[in-house]
Amino acid sequence: MQYIYVGEIVNTHGLKGEVRILSDFEYKDKDKVFIKGMNLYVGKSREKLTINTYRKHKTYDMVTFDNISDINDVLGYKGERVYINKSDIKIDGYFNEDIIGLEVYVSGIFKGVVTDIMKSKAHDILVIDNHKFLVPFIDEFISSINLEQKRINIIEMKGLFDED
């Protein structure tokens, strides 16, 4: 099973076992993640919990789980990370987790490996070789992504890969 990070349980809400999840997962608002019957995997142990109800509240995704109806049963989840099973969701394209580990090339020259993807208010940022290079993860900078070849081609731009 391959887990995909979707957010964090930041608090409880009310007395009936509802939790607040803070998530910036890009596919959550397309009725793919927070839906009744979807399995979430919580914490380091990846405890499997099934969504019973979902609603939006301000910036939070509010969720209750099957067979949990008391605040005392969810208090232990506060601060825990939440994941889904990659095979439980179908998308057009790829997950950020698919990009990590790909080799980065500019004009056919190897520049490094994607080690992380940082979030920013404007867009995601590719972290190459543990912060040696940072590249905005937007179409203006990305020429192509080939998951089978484990390769990303970056458009050559002055200053983007200068090592001075």
Helices and strands as residue ranges (DSSP letters): E 3-13, E 18-22, G 28-30, E 39-42, E 47-57, E 60-65, G 71-73, G 75-77, E 81-85, G 86-88, H 96-99, E 103-106, E 109-118, E 125-128, E 133-136, E 142-146, E 151-154
